[in-house]
Amino acid sequence: MAAELTGTYVTLDDGRPAVRFSRVYDHPVERVWRFVTDPDELAQWFPSRAEFELRPGGTVTFSGDPNMPESTGTVVAVDAPRHLSFEWGGDELCFDLEAVEEKRTRFTLTNVLGERNTAARNGAGWEVCLSALDAKARGERFEGPHAGTSSPWKAFYEGYVAAGIPSGAPVPGGS
């Protein structure tokens, strides 16, 4: 059975390639903001633990990803609790939150790619991460991005490649 792909490959107005995901969560914007910015909450679904200096130009410290060494990035923009963007591993991640009803929030993640050929790989990775966030938002437990062989990552990757999404970048941790 083919994996259901929720990401979209886009070219931004400035010509940069990106993959974009959107969800609606049954939580107010302020709660979803904590999913994105609180290091303990983020660590439950994001590939790395990230600790922020929440200001433009602030440092982001990444740790705990078995496939990547500890590293730092820079906060590009922050407009709490609606927008956060930061550099991570050569890419830029943009989180946009919008209230769609009193206690519901549209969550949009745009991964602006440093290299076009990372689209299928990153898209598959975000599918797994966002499945963990979806479960967290529902109050359920999920294994997260480092679930090992039980992770559906490969099926998502194959689905993105079959859909013609740019691919070919090396896969961390082998595959």
Protein Blocks (a to p, Z undefined) as FASTA:
>chain_A
ZZddfbdcdddfkopacddddddddbdfklmmmmmmmmklmmmmpmbdcdddddehiacd
dehiakbccdddddfbdcdfkbccddeehiacddddddfbfkbccdddddddfblklmmm
mmmmmmmmmmmmmmmmnopacebjmnojmlcklmmmmmmmmnopaehiacehiZZ
